[in-house]
Amino acid sequence: MSNQEVAEALIRQFGEAVSEFDEPFGLLTLTVSREQLLPLMTYLKDHKQYQINFLTDITGIHYPDDAGREFCVVYHAHSLVNNFRVRVKVYLANDDLHVPSMTLLYASANWMERETFDFFGILFDGHPNLTRILNMEEMDYFPMRKEYPLEDGTREDKIDALFGR
């Protein structure tokens, strides 16, 4: 089973809903539409040959300068039977941060989705308990968004020359 074979099968099955295929470091990477995310992940898990049965990671990325694709949800999944990995990306607009929950398909998605919600504010529709998991409930912002300056401009204890600037 090669990346090429899996990519061709996904294109046959999902057509234009899958795109942006790549193989960084040999890892099959693709982008899927939000509407086809759950069917794609179900297909990969239930396929008799692929058996991608372990969800390794879910995370978010914030691209504030990419209009209409400001957020990306990234899924890493693994076939323990075939030692085959895949990375699936879903891009979201800033004003519509909803993706379907993978908790019914992969129980491990529960805490990973909560963490992604907690840090990026991405909403996982159908999640059984989408609440903050690491930050305080009272927080009214999402700390991993690139909405804040990297340094505090009011600090006076930093001398640029001492930091190689």
N, C-alpha and C positions, 0 to 999 in steps of 0.2 A: 504494500500500500504506500503510494507516494503522495506528496503534496499536490502534484499535478492531477493525479487521478481523483482525489477528493475534491479539488477545486472544480474540475470538469463536471463531476456528479452534482455539486452544489449549484452550478450554473444551469445544468439541465433541470434540476428540481425547482429552483427558485428564480431563475431568469434574471431580470433587471433589479430584483430586490437585493441581490448580492453584487458587490463591486470592490474596487480597490484592492485586488489580490496582491500579496507581496510575500516574501519569504526571508525576513531578516533573521540571520543566524539559523536558517533552516526551519523556522517556525512559521507554519501556514497562518497568514493573517488576512482577514477580510473585513469588509464593512457590510452591514445588513441594515435594511430599513427597520424602524421600530415595530411596524406592523408584522414583519416576518421574523422577528427575533425569537419568539417562543416556538413557532413552527420549526425554525432552523435548528434550535438547540434540541428540540424533541427528536427531530430527524437524526441528528448526530448521535444522540444517546441511544435511540431505539434501533438504529441501523445494524443489521446482523453482522456486518463486517467491521464497521468503524468502532462501535461500542464505546463511545466517549462518555464514560460513566462517572467521572470525577471532576467536579467544578473546583478548580484550584484557587481562583481569585476573581474578585470583582472590584473594580476601582473606578474612579472618575478622573477626568482631566478637564481643566478649564482653559479654553482658548479665547480670551476676551476680544481679540481682534479679528476673529473669523466669523463674520456676520452670518447668522442663520445656522451656524454650527459651533456655537460658543462652548458647548459641553459635549464630552464624549464619555460613554460608559464602556469600559473594557472588560471583557470576560476571557479568562484563560481556562481551558478545559483539557482534560487528559484521558486517554484510553489506557487504563492500567493493563488491559489484555494485550494491546498492540504496541504499547509504548509510543503513542502518537499524540502530539499536542496541537492545539489550535487556539488562535486568538481571534475573538470576534469583537468588532467595534460597532457602536451605535452612536450616531451624532444627533444632538438635540439643540433646538433653538432656545435661547435664554428665556423666552416667554412661554415655553411649553416643555417643562422638565419632567415628563412622564415616560416611564418604560414599564413593561409588564414584569412582574416579579417572577423569579425562577424558583421560588421556594417549593412549589408543588412538584417540580422536576428534580431539583437538587436540594435536599434539606440543609446542606452547608451554605446555601445562599442566604439564609436567614440573617446571620450576624454580619455577613459581608455587605448585604444591602443596607442594613441599619448603619453600618460604619460609613458607607458611601453617602447615604442621606445626611448623616451627622456632619460630615465635613464639606460636602458639596451642595446639599439641598436638593438632590435628585430624588424624585418621588417614584417609588416602585409600586405600581398599581396591583392590588391583590395581596400585598404583604400582610401577614397576620398581626404584626405589631411594629409598625414603622415608627419607632421613637428613637430618641438619641441613645447612644450606647456608651460613648466615652466622654462627651462634653456635658456640661450642666444643662438641664432642661430649660433654664432661664435664658440661655444664650439666644439672641435674636439675629445672629449672623452665622455664616458658614465659613470657618477659618481657612479652608484650603482654596477658596476662590481668590483669584488674583485681583482683588479690589483694594488692596492696602499697600502702602509704600513698603519697600523692603527694609528701610531704616527710618528711625525716628529723627526727623530733621531738626527737632528742638534740642537734641542732646548736645551738650557742650564738652563732655568728657572724652570725646573721640577727636584725636588730632590726625588728620588725613595723612600726614607725612609718616606717621608711625604704622600706618596700614598699607603702605606702598602706593598711595594715591597722590 
